[in-house]
Amino acid sequence: MSRFDFETLLKEAESFSAESKEQLENFRLRFLSKKGILSELFSKMKDVEPAQRKAFGQQINTLKKKIEERFEEFRYLYDQPVVTSVPADVTLPGEAFLTGSHHPVNLVRKKIIHLFSHIGFNISEGPEIEDDWHNFSALNFPEDHPARDMQDTFFILGENAAAAESFALRTHTSSVQVRVMETTKPPVRTISPGRVYRNEAISARAHCFFHQVEGLYIDEDVSFADLKQTLLYFAREMFGSDSEIRLRPSYFPFTEPSAEMDVSCFLCKGKGCNVCKHTGWVEILGCGMVHPNVLDNCKIDSTKFTGFAFGMGIERIAMLLYGINDLRLFSQNDVRFLQQFAGI
Ligand code: PHE
């Protein structure tokens, strides 16, 4: 086949397709460059018999048109700038921002801290892994107290069997108050927020960890009346200015006398509802006057100083305030639950 068989060249041009820029360039070199087939054909015109020159010229032109057509078609394809970003369509609806929310435990914790800092309490924190002294012994727990049982407390067993049961996950933040008393001279006015652990089966009403805020006030002449007034202030700030409190005798090893504090039901205002179990009162916290043994254990002169202490569960208060009926919701991280606190 001759290099200038028009039919074949025409077919080649017609069926040409470039799969890459490189293939297109080879096509250009073969047909359209200075040393390419077309310019060679044109230069051959002068050697053609005059009678056939017209027909020859037409053939070259047909071929040239086809070649240029194909070339342009693919050049358009490969000469496109590489698109790296799509221009913004300003008419599209905007993407909604997901606003975060405070966890209800944090909301209540912050509020409690805020209320007590207003009346001169500072904040103290301590370790979650505690020794027996700070969690139990200094707080006047007898050796055979049930809280020292493995059923109630998560003990951390060391490799050395003899050292077993000397460390535990703290069961209350009273342990932090022992640390404060050991290192601070009265007057002491502190609240201790933090996470605590108890060996409970997880259910809607109990969990193996929860959060507390405990308070401690030690000075000369601190009386039960001071405790009562402080708790009334707290209840009215937290649950509404028309709230009332009542104190029922109770028992804790580290306070004497001890009491449980109830607040008048802020939902039914005392008329009786499901939350207060139709009693008009809801139990909020434990409290009492610091036991002299505890002061002595912490090297504070119990003949000179007295003090009161109280402790409450944050989740319990959050459940009452926000109508939450399952303790497990606090730690499941379900966005549907958490989002309900956005903007609070
Ligand atoms: N430590 C007690 C508890 O965890 C609460 C409390 C604190 C009670 C201070 C009385 C005084 O249940």
Boltz pocket constraint, residues with backbone or C-beta under 6 A from the ligand:
constraints:
  - pocket:
      binder: B
      contacts: [[A, 171], [A, 172], [A, 173], [A, 174], [A, 214], [A, 215], [A, 252], [A, 255], [A, 259], [A, 286], [A, 287], [A, 288], [A, 309], [A, 310], [A, 311], [A, 312]]
      max_distance: 6.0
